[in-house]
Amino acid sequence: MSIAATAPGMQSIEIVRQFNSDVFNGRDYDRLAELQTEDYVQHGPMTGMELHGTDESVESMRNVPRRVLRSGSN
């Protein structure tokens, strides 16, 4: 049985869908507090550093459009 067919797997898929729909595409940053735990840590090239918890995640997401516009403007 695949992980997606298990109850926790399905919950994880739904959380990712809600994140993409509500937070990333819809820019409803308040939803982030409902979708991730406070001990969340994001690692990766998009942030350029580690992000710890909801507050740092929200701040980073709010600044994404500004960073994209700066890097893409000619």
Backbone atoms as SQL, in Angstrom:
CREATE TABLE atoms (id INTEGER PRIMARY KEY, chain TEXT, resi INTEGER, resn TEXT, atom TEXT, x REAL, y REAL, z REAL);
INSERT INTO atoms VALUES
  (1, 'A', 1, 'MET', 'N', 0.848, -1.182, 0.000),
  (2, 'A', 1, 'MET', 'CA', 0.000, 0.000, 0.000),
  (3, 'A', 1, 'MET', 'C', 0.893, 1.244, 0.000),
  (4, 'A', 2, 'SER', 'N', 0.583, 2.212, -0.860),
  (5, 'A', 2, 'SER', 'CA', 1.397, 3.428, -0.930),
  (6, 'A', 2, 'SER', 'C', 1.096, 4.339, 0.246),
  (7, 'A', 3, 'ILE', 'N', 2.032, 5.226, 0.532),
  (8, 'A', 3, 'ILE', 'CA', 1.840, 6.159, 1.649),
  (9, 'A', 3, 'ILE', 'C', 0.651, 7.083, 1.400),
  (10, 'A', 4, 'ALA', 'N', 0.387, 7.404, 0.136),
  (11, 'A', 4, 'ALA', 'CA', -0.740, 8.285, -0.183),
  (12, 'A', 4, 'ALA', 'C', -2.079, 7.645, 0.143),
  (13, 'A', 5, 'ALA', 'N', -2.124, 6.312, 0.202),
  (14, 'A', 5, 'ALA', 'CA', -3.382, 5.616, 0.492),
  (15, 'A', 5, 'ALA', 'C', -3.664, 5.512, 1.984),
  (16, 'A', 6, 'THR', 'N', -2.709, 5.845, 2.821),
  (17, 'A', 6, 'THR', 'CA', -2.918, 5.783, 4.260),
  (18, 'A', 6, 'THR', 'C', -3.565, 7.067, 4.741),
  (19, 'A', 7, 'ALA', 'N', -4.227, 7.016, 5.877),
  (20, 'A', 7, 'ALA', 'CA', -4.884, 8.213, 6.413),
  (21, 'A', 7, 'ALA', 'C', -3.898, 9.359, 6.635),
  (22, 'A', 8, 'PRO', 'N', -2.747, 9.144, 7.306),
  (23, 'A', 8, 'PRO', 'CA', -1.807, 10.248, 7.473),
  (24, 'A', 8, 'PRO', 'C', -1.282, 10.769, 6.134),
  (25, 'A', 9, 'GLY', 'N', -1.099, 9.868, 5.168),
  (26, 'A', 9, 'GLY', 'CA', -0.652, 10.288, 3.840),
  (27, 'A', 9, 'GLY', 'C', -1.665, 11.189, 3.166),
  (28, 'A', 10, 'MET', 'N', -2.925, 10.825, 3.269),
  (29, 'A', 10, 'MET', 'CA', -3.981, 11.647, 2.682),
  (30, 'A', 10, 'MET', 'C', -4.069, 12.993, 3.382),
  (31, 'A', 11, 'GLN', 'N', -3.896, 13.010, 4.693),
  (32, 'A', 11, 'GLN', 'CA', -3.907, 14.277, 5.419),
  (33, 'A', 11, 'GLN', 'C', -2.768, 15.163, 4.950),
  (34, 'A', 12, 'SER', 'N', -1.596, 14.586, 4.738),
  (35, 'A', 12, 'SER', 'CA', -0.446, 15.353, 4.272),
  (36, 'A', 12, 'SER', 'C', -0.701, 15.944, 2.891),
  (37, 'A', 13, 'ILE', 'N', -1.298, 15.146, 2.022),
  (38, 'A', 13, 'ILE', 'CA', -1.613, 15.632, 0.673),
  (39, 'A', 13, 'ILE', 'C', -2.589, 16.800, 0.754),
  (40, 'A', 14, 'GLU', 'N', -3.594, 16.689, 1.599),
  (41, 'A', 14, 'GLU', 'CA', -4.579, 17.761, 1.737),
  (42, 'A', 14, 'GLU', 'C', -3.935, 19.030, 2.310),
  (43, 'A', 15, 'ILE', 'N', -3.022, 18.880, 3.240),
  (44, 'A', 15, 'ILE', 'CA', -2.319, 20.044, 3.799),
  (45, 'A', 15, 'ILE', 'C', -1.521, 20.746, 2.709),
  (46, 'A', 16, 'VAL', 'N', -0.840, 19.991, 1.873),
  (47, 'A', 16, 'VAL', 'CA', -0.064, 20.582, 0.780),
  (48, 'A', 16, 'VAL', 'C', -0.988, 21.288, -0.207),
  (49, 'A', 17, 'ARG', 'N', -2.110, 20.671, -0.524),
  (50, 'A', 17, 'ARG', 'CA', -3.085, 21.314, -1.429),
  (51, 'A', 17, 'ARG', 'C', -3.587, 22.633, -0.839),
  (52, 'A', 18, 'GLN', 'N', -3.936, 22.604, 0.448),
  (53, 'A', 18, 'GLN', 'CA', -4.432, 23.821, 1.091),
  (54, 'A', 18, 'GLN', 'C', -3.356, 24.898, 1.136),
  (55, 'A', 19, 'PHE', 'N', -2.115, 24.491, 1.421),
  (56, 'A', 19, 'PHE', 'CA', -1.014, 25.449, 1.442),
  (57, 'A', 19, 'PHE', 'C', -0.874, 26.109, 0.071),
  (58, 'A', 20, 'ASN', 'N', -0.817, 25.303, -0.981),
  (59, 'A', 20, 'ASN', 'CA', -0.640, 25.853, -2.323),
  (60, 'A', 20, 'ASN', 'C', -1.799, 26.760, -2.714),
  (61, 'A', 21, 'SER', 'N', -3.015, 26.316, -2.435),
  (62, 'A', 21, 'SER', 'CA', -4.202, 27.077, -2.809),
  (63, 'A', 21, 'SER', 'C', -4.371, 28.349, -1.978),
  (64, 'A', 22, 'ASP', 'N', -4.339, 28.201, -0.667),
  (65, 'A', 22, 'ASP', 'CA', -4.675, 29.312, 0.218),
  (66, 'A', 22, 'ASP', 'C', -3.502, 30.248, 0.497),
  (67, 'A', 23, 'VAL', 'N', -2.359, 29.680, 0.817),
  (68, 'A', 23, 'VAL', 'CA', -1.216, 30.497, 1.253),
  (69, 'A', 23, 'VAL', 'C', -0.405, 30.985, 0.054),
  (70, 'A', 24, 'PHE', 'N', 0.076, 30.060, -0.758),
  (71, 'A', 24, 'PHE', 'CA', 0.969, 30.445, -1.841),
  (72, 'A', 24, 'PHE', 'C', 0.226, 31.189, -2.947),
  (73, 'A', 25, 'ASN', 'N', -0.838, 30.597, -3.481),
  (74, 'A', 25, 'ASN', 'CA', -1.575, 31.243, -4.569),
  (75, 'A', 25, 'ASN', 'C', -2.518, 32.333, -4.066),
  (76, 'A', 26, 'GLY', 'N', -3.197, 32.065, -2.939),
  (77, 'A', 26, 'GLY', 'CA', -4.182, 33.015, -2.428),
  (78, 'A', 26, 'GLY', 'C', -3.608, 34.097, -1.530),
  (79, 'A', 27, 'ARG', 'N', -2.345, 33.947, -1.148),
  (80, 'A', 27, 'ARG', 'CA', -1.648, 34.905, -0.277),
  (81, 'A', 27, 'ARG', 'C', -2.378, 35.140, 1.051),
  (82, 'A', 28, 'ASP', 'N', -3.042, 34.085, 1.544),
  (83, 'A', 28, 'ASP', 'CA', -3.708, 34.146, 2.849),
  (84, 'A', 28, 'ASP', 'C', -2.715, 33.635, 3.887),
  (85, 'A', 29, 'TYR', 'N', -1.803, 34.500, 4.302),
  (86, 'A', 29, 'TYR', 'CA', -0.694, 34.106, 5.160),
  (87, 'A', 29, 'TYR', 'C', -1.142, 33.713, 6.566),
  (88, 'A', 30, 'ASP', 'N', -2.316, 34.148, 6.982),
  (89, 'A', 30, 'ASP', 'CA', -2.839, 33.738, 8.285),
  (90, 'A', 30, 'ASP', 'C', -3.127, 32.235, 8.321),
  (91, 'A', 31, 'ARG', 'N', -3.417, 31.630, 7.170),
  (92, 'A', 31, 'ARG', 'CA', -3.673, 30.190, 7.103),
  (93, 'A', 31, 'ARG', 'C', -2.430, 29.380, 7.439),
  (94, 'A', 32, 'LEU', 'N', -1.262, 29.969, 7.270),
  (95, 'A', 32, 'LEU', 'CA', -0.021, 29.247, 7.528),
  (96, 'A', 32, 'LEU', 'C', 0.041, 28.753, 8.960),
  (97, 'A', 33, 'ALA', 'N', -0.460, 29.535, 9.900),
  (98, 'A', 33, 'ALA', 'CA', -0.455, 29.132, 11.308),
  (99, 'A', 33, 'ALA', 'C', -1.304, 27.886, 11.535),
  (100, 'A', 34, 'GLU', 'N', -2.299, 27.660, 10.693),
  (101, 'A', 34, 'GLU', 'CA', -3.155, 26.486, 10.815),
  (102, 'A', 34, 'GLU', 'C', -2.553, 25.262, 10.124),
  (103, 'A', 35, 'LEU', 'N', -1.660, 25.480, 9.172),
  (104, 'A', 35, 'LEU', 'CA', -1.163, 24.389, 8.341),
  (105, 'A', 35, 'LEU', 'C', 0.217, 23.883, 8.715),
  (106, 'A', 36, 'GLN', 'N', 0.971, 24.640, 9.475),
  (107, 'A', 36, 'GLN', 'CA', 2.300, 24.169, 9.875),
  (108, 'A', 36, 'GLN', 'C', 2.469, 24.309, 11.379),
  (109, 'A', 37, 'THR', 'N', 3.375, 23.510, 11.910),
  (110, 'A', 37, 'THR', 'CA', 3.633, 23.562, 13.341),
  (111, 'A', 37, 'THR', 'C', 4.632, 24.672, 13.647),
  (112, 'A', 38, 'GLU', 'N', 4.618, 25.144, 14.873),
  (113, 'A', 38, 'GLU', 'CA', 5.502, 26.244, 15.268),
  (114, 'A', 38, 'GLU', 'C', 6.968, 25.822, 15.233),
  (115, 'A', 39, 'ASP', 'N', 7.245, 24.530, 15.329),
  (116, 'A', 39, 'ASP', 'CA', 8.642, 24.081, 15.291),
  (117, 'A', 39, 'ASP', 'C', 9.118, 23.763, 13.867),
  (118, 'A', 40, 'TYR', 'N', 8.337, 24.171, 12.872),
  (119, 'A', 40, 'TYR', 'CA', 8.694, 23.980, 11.463),
  (120, 'A', 40, 'TYR', 'C', 10.009, 24.699, 11.145),
  (121, 'A', 41, 'VAL', 'N', 10.864, 24.030, 10.377),
  (122, 'A', 41, 'VAL', 'CA', 12.112, 24.633, 9.888),
  (123, 'A', 41, 'VAL', 'C', 12.187, 24.390, 8.394),
  (124, 'A', 42, 'GLN', 'N', 12.357, 25.459, 7.624),
  (125, 'A', 42, 'GLN', 'CA', 12.494, 25.344, 6.175),
  (126, 'A', 42, 'GLN', 'C', 13.958, 25.519, 5.805),
  (127, 'A', 43, 'HIS', 'N', 14.463, 24.581, 5.010),
  (128, 'A', 43, 'HIS', 'CA', 15.826, 24.647, 4.502),
  (129, 'A', 43, 'HIS', 'C', 15.738, 24.733, 2.991),
  (130, 'A', 44, 'GLY', 'N', 16.551, 25.552, 2.390),
  (131, 'A', 44, 'GLY', 'CA', 16.549, 25.501, 0.941),
  (132, 'A', 44, 'GLY', 'C', 17.007, 26.765, 0.272),
  (133, 'A', 45, 'PRO', 'N', 17.229, 26.642, -1.040),
  (134, 'A', 45, 'PRO', 'CA', 17.773, 27.756, -1.809),
  (135, 'A', 45, 'PRO', 'C', 16.802, 28.914, -1.991),
  (136, 'A', 46, 'MET', 'N', 15.500, 28.668, -1.888),
  (137, 'A', 46, 'MET', 'CA', 14.536, 29.755, -2.074),
  (138, 'A', 46, 'MET', 'C', 14.636, 30.798, -0.970),
  (139, 'A', 47, 'THR', 'N', 14.975, 30.381, 0.221),
  (140, 'A', 47, 'THR', 'CA', 15.036, 31.324, 1.333),
  (141, 'A', 47, 'THR', 'C', 16.422, 31.908, 1.507),
  (142, 'A', 48, 'GLY', 'N', 17.441, 31.183, 1.072),
  (143, 'A', 48, 'GLY', 'CA', 18.807, 31.640, 1.278),
  (144, 'A', 48, 'GLY', 'C', 19.282, 31.435, 2.703),
  (145, 'A', 49, 'MET', 'N', 18.413, 30.877, 3.539),
  (146, 'A', 49, 'MET', 'CA', 18.736, 30.620, 4.942),
  (147, 'A', 49, 'MET', 'C', 17.666, 29.706, 5.516),
  (148, 'A', 50, 'GLU', 'N', 17.827, 29.340, 6.759),
  (149, 'A', 50, 'GLU', 'CA', 16.789, 28.566, 7.432),
  (150, 'A', 50, 'GLU', 'C', 15.710, 29.508, 7.947),
  (151, 'A', 51, 'LEU', 'N', 14.485, 29.055, 7.855),
  (152, 'A', 51, 'LEU', 'CA', 13.357, 29.774, 8.449),
  (153, 'A', 51, 'LEU', 'C', 12.830, 28.918, 9.581),
  (154, 'A', 52, 'HIS', 'N', 12.607, 29.532, 10.733),
  (155, 'A', 52, 'HIS', 'CA', 12.146, 28.809, 11.915),
  (156, 'A', 52, 'HIS', 'C', 10.766, 29.325, 12.320),
  (157, 'A', 53, 'GLY', 'N', 9.785, 28.436, 12.299),
  (158, 'A', 53, 'GLY', 'CA', 8.458, 28.771, 12.805),
  (159, 'A', 53, 'GLY', 'C', 7.598, 29.575, 11.856),
  (160, 'A', 54, 'THR', 'N', 6.379, 29.785, 12.271),
  (161, 'A', 54, 'THR', 'CA', 5.376, 30.448, 11.446),
  (162, 'A', 54, 'THR', 'C', 5.712, 31.906, 11.167),
  (163, 'A', 55, 'ASP', 'N', 6.176, 32.644, 12.153),
  (164, 'A', 55, 'ASP', 'CA', 6.443, 34.067, 11.950),
  (165, 'A', 55, 'ASP', 'C', 7.488, 34.308, 10.869),
  (166, 'A', 56, 'GLU', 'N', 8.587, 33.558, 10.900),
  (167, 'A', 56, 'GLU', 'CA', 9.624, 33.724, 9.886),
  (168, 'A', 56, 'GLU', 'C', 9.124, 33.263, 8.515),
  (169, 'A', 57, 'SER', 'N', 8.305, 32.221, 8.485),
  (170, 'A', 57, 'SER', 'CA', 7.752, 31.737, 7.222),
  (171, 'A', 57, 'SER', 'C', 6.839, 32.785, 6.592),
  (172, 'A', 58, 'VAL', 'N', 5.972, 33.373, 7.405),
  (173, 'A', 58, 'VAL', 'CA', 5.060, 34.404, 6.900),
  (174, 'A', 58, 'VAL', 'C', 5.850, 35.602, 6.389),
  (175, 'A', 59, 'GLU', 'N', 6.834, 36.052, 7.121),
  (176, 'A', 59, 'GLU', 'CA', 7.644, 37.200, 6.697),
  (177, 'A', 59, 'GLU', 'C', 8.324, 36.912, 5.354),
  (178, 'A', 60, 'SER', 'N', 8.856, 35.725, 5.210),
  (179, 'A', 60, 'SER', 'CA', 9.504, 35.349, 3.953),
  (180, 'A', 60, 'SER', 'C', 8.498, 35.314, 2.805),
  (181, 'A', 61, 'MET', 'N', 7.314, 34.740, 3.042),
  (182, 'A', 61, 'MET', 'CA', 6.293, 34.656, 1.990),
  (183, 'A', 61, 'MET', 'C', 5.806, 36.043, 1.584),
  (184, 'A', 62, 'ARG', 'N', 5.673, 36.935, 2.540),
  (185, 'A', 62, 'ARG', 'CA', 5.231, 38.299, 2.211),
  (186, 'A', 62, 'ARG', 'C', 6.252, 39.010, 1.328),
  (187, 'A', 63, 'ASN', 'N', 7.519, 38.653, 1.447),
  (188, 'A', 63, 'ASN', 'CA', 8.569, 39.308, 0.678),
  (189, 'A', 63, 'ASN', 'C', 8.878, 38.640, -0.655),
  (190, 'A', 64, 'VAL', 'N', 8.271, 37.489, -0.938),
  (191, 'A', 64, 'VAL', 'CA', 8.545, 36.794, -2.201),
  (192, 'A', 64, 'VAL', 'C', 8.257, 37.679, -3.409),
  (193, 'A', 65, 'PRO', 'N', 7.085, 38.326, -3.514),
  (194, 'A', 65, 'PRO', 'CA', 6.844, 39.149, -4.710),
  (195, 'A', 65, 'PRO', 'C', 7.898, 40.239, -4.887),
  (196, 'A', 66, 'ARG', 'N', 8.343, 40.849, -3.819),
  (197, 'A', 66, 'ARG', 'CA', 9.370, 41.892, -3.929),
  (198, 'A', 66, 'ARG', 'C', 10.682, 41.329, -4.434),
  (199, 'A', 67, 'ARG', 'N', 11.083, 40.142, -3.904),
  (200, 'A', 67, 'ARG', 'CA', 12.328, 39.528, -4.348),
  (201, 'A', 67, 'ARG', 'C', 12.247, 39.128, -5.808),
  (202, 'A', 68, 'VAL', 'N', 11.115, 38.601, -6.233),
  (203, 'A', 68, 'VAL', 'CA', 10.957, 38.183, -7.635),
  (204, 'A', 68, 'VAL', 'C', 10.986, 39.398, -8.550),
  (205, 'A', 69, 'LEU', 'N', 10.299, 40.444, -8.172),
  (206, 'A', 69, 'LEU', 'CA', 10.283, 41.645, -9.006),
  (207, 'A', 69, 'LEU', 'C', 11.674, 42.259, -9.140),
  (208, 'A', 70, 'ARG', 'N', 12.421, 42.312, -8.025),
  (209, 'A', 70, 'ARG', 'CA', 13.778, 42.861, -8.076),
  (210, 'A', 70, 'ARG', 'C', 14.684, 42.032, -8.972),
  (211, 'A', 71, 'SER', 'N', 14.608, 40.707, -8.852),
  (212, 'A', 71, 'SER', 'CA', 15.524, 39.849, -9.612),
  (213, 'A', 71, 'SER', 'C', 15.111, 39.746, -11.072),
  (214, 'A', 72, 'GLY', 'N', 13.837, 39.981, -11.392),
  (215, 'A', 72, 'GLY', 'CA', 13.360, 39.827, -12.767),
  (216, 'A', 72, 'GLY', 'C', 13.238, 41.117, -13.538),
  (217, 'A', 73, 'SER', 'N', 13.451, 42.247, -12.892),
  (218, 'A', 73, 'SER', 'CA', 13.272, 43.516, -13.611),
  (219, 'A', 73, 'SER', 'C', 14.495, 43.812, -14.458),
  (220, 'A', 74, 'ASN', 'N', 14.235, 44.330, -15.641),
  (221, 'A', 74, 'ASN', 'CA', 15.328, 44.681, -16.570),
  (222, 'A', 74, 'ASN', 'C', 15.419, 46.172, -16.723);
